[in-house]
Amino acid sequence: MFGAKDRKKVEKLIGKVALRDRAAFDGLYEATSAKLFGVCLRVLNDKAAAEDAMQDTYVKIWNNADRYQANGLSPMTWLITIARNTSIDRLRAKKSGSTDFESVESTLVAPGLTPEQSAVASSEARKLQKCLDGLEKDRAAAVRGAYLDGKSYAELASRFDVPLNTMRTWLRRGLMSLRECMSS
């Protein structure tokens, strides 16, 4: 789990990555890759595609670290959002038949997960699943739809026959419940 100490460490690493510090980038990868791989794998449901999305995710982190703002929220939220959006973009491109992904600099190729990192990712995925199962059924389905399947808020509001602002509230409260559950 990521406590206050880990949050500060990751924030410092992101700050150094913004200054193009490759050692900090390696440290950031070591500290966060298991969780981000779990996010990519959950969205794409394919190990090879998840590995590709992870690589793209870290390229985006390298290129955009200067945009991160330490605001008291978990830096993992920022990183997970990048991983999730990258994975959803790949999923949408695959569904539309497009295979034109951005090229990746060979100097930033990330090594595969170690067995320990894979175990941590699996453990995190199981915990997330348990936390999702703790939400009300429709709220959990909405969270899965938005954050794992890439559905828009409007699509979900229509699917669950609720106003758009109600769907936003469901998702915000669902994420707050998940954050609380994952940190316990």
N, C-alpha and C positions, 0 to 999 in steps of 0.2 A: 504494500500500500504506500501511497505517497503522503507523508506527513509534512509538517511545516518545514522541517530540515531538508527533506527531499525537494520540496517546492522551491526553496531558496537556492539549492544546488542547481536545479534545472534552470531557474531564472538566470543565474550567473552564467551557466553554460550557453544559454541562448544569447545573452549579451555579448559573450566572447565570440560566438559564431557570427554575430552581426559585424564583428570587426575582422572577420575572415580567419579566425584562429582554428586551424585544422585539428589540433589536439583537443580543443573544446568540442569540436564537431564529433570526433571519435567518442569522447566522453558522453556527449548527449545521446549518441546512438546507443552506446552501451546501457545507459540509464533508462532509455525509453523504447527501444526497439521491440521488446517483447509485447508491451501493451499495444503499440501501434500496429504490429503485425496481427495481433488478435482482432483489431478493428478492421483491417483490410481483409482478413480471412473471412470474417463474419459477413461483410458486405458482398464479397466476390464469390465466396464458397468454392474457391479453387486455389490450391497452394501456389502454383506457378504464377497465376494472375495476381495473387496477393503479394508475392515477392516482387513482381514488377511494380505494383502500386506502391509498395514500401520504398523502392528505389526512387520513384518519382516523388514520393512524399518528402524524402530527405533532400532531394535536389531543391524542392520548393522551400523547405525549411532553410537550407543554405542560402538561397537567393532572397528570402524574405524575412530573415531573422531580425533585421533592423526595423521591421514593422511591428514586432511584438512589443506590447506595453505592459509592464508589471503593474497590475492594478489591484492586487490583493486576491484575485481569483487564481485558481490553479493554472500554471503554465501548461499542464497536461490537457486542459480543455482546448487551448489554442492548437496544440500539436495533434490531438485527436480529431479536431475539426478539419485540419489539413488532410490527415490520413483518410478520414471518412469522405470528404469531398473528392479527393483524388480517386478513391475507389469507386464512388458513385459515377464520376465522369467516365471512368473506364467501363463500368457496367453499362451505362447509357450508350457509349460509343460501340460497344460490342452488340447491343440490341439493335442499333441502327445500321450495323454492318460495317462501320468505319473501323479501320485498324491503324489510322494515322496518329500515333502517339509522339509526343515530343522526344527528340533524341536526348540522350543522357550522357554527360561527360564521363568518360571512362575513369577519370581520377576520383570520382565520387561513388564508385560502385561499392555497395555495402556487402560485407560478408554475410553468409547465411546465419540463421539462428543456431546457437549452441543447444545441446540437449537441455541445459539448465534454463535457458531463455524460453525454449519451447514449453517446458514444464510450467514456468511462471505464466506464460501466455494462456495455456490451457486452464490453469487454476483461476486466472482472472476471468476467463470466458465463462467458466462454471459459476463463479460468484456473480457475474453480471446476469447470467441466466436465472439464477436463484432470486436475485433482486428484482428482475423483470417479472418473474412469477409472483412476487409479492404485491405487485400493483393490481388495481382493478383490471379485469379482463379487457375492457374496451380501451382503457388508458395504456395498458401494456401493448396492445395491438397498434395503437396510434404511435407510440414511441418507436416501436419496431418499424412501422411503415415509414416514419419520417427519417429516422437516423440510421436505419440499417438497410432499408429498401429504396431510399431516395425519393419517396413520395413527397409532393409539395403539401403545404398546409391546406391549400384550397382543395386538393384531391382528397385529403383525409377528412376535411370538414364535410365534403359532399358524401363521402363513403359512410361516415358515421351520422350523417344528417343532423349536424350541429352548426351553429354560426362559426365563421372563421375565427373570431376573437375567443370563442369558447375553446376551439381546437388549440389555439395558441396557449391558453391558460392550462389546458390538459397537459400539453407538452412541457411547458415551463415547470409545472408542479411535478410531473413525472420525472423530469431530469433532477429536480431538487431531491425527490425521494430516492432516486438511484444514487445520487452523490452521497447522501446520508448513509444509505445501505452499504455502498462500496467502501466508505471510510470507516465503518464499524468493524 
